[in-house]
Amino acid sequence: MATSPPIFLLLLILSSALLPVKSNTTTIESTCKTTNYYDLCVSALKSDPRSPTADTKGFAAIMVGVGMTNATATATYITGNLTTTAKDAVLKKVLKDCSDKYTLAADSLRLTIQDLDDEAYDYAYMHVLAAQDYPNVCRNIFRRVKGLVYPAEISRREVSLRSICGVVSGILDRLAE
């Protein structure tokens, strides 16, 4: 007849299995404290299934992925929802240009992943700053055309991408230390 293991042995095994998760929660929180958007950082990292095994560079890559998703979704939103419904040729052109800027932001973030792999943190930082700035170009295109109003949804998405890039920049600062 098989004997069951003592309860303390089971508790020891369970507690040791839980320690890395608790430890990484602490790592997430301490990493996110170096950013200007702590709540966004913690929320995004804790919701990603790769976080329990990620290091600081892995956290940066996760956040870059969040930014790429945001930029790509915004480009798609502009092309799919706004450009197709716009009747004015000038507005269509401005929206196409804006969609292109968000595509370039996603491309810059893709380059950041390669920079992280190469541990070229200065280049990573440069690509993140470029991704963060492309939405500003979109806003400026709207400002230059008299009578056009910058759509609220694009503005909301711009703020979101800027915040995500701010988180990545903060994590990159930590990596470069």
Disulfide bonds with the S-S distance in Angstrom:
Cys32-Cys41 2.01
Cys98-Cys138 2.02
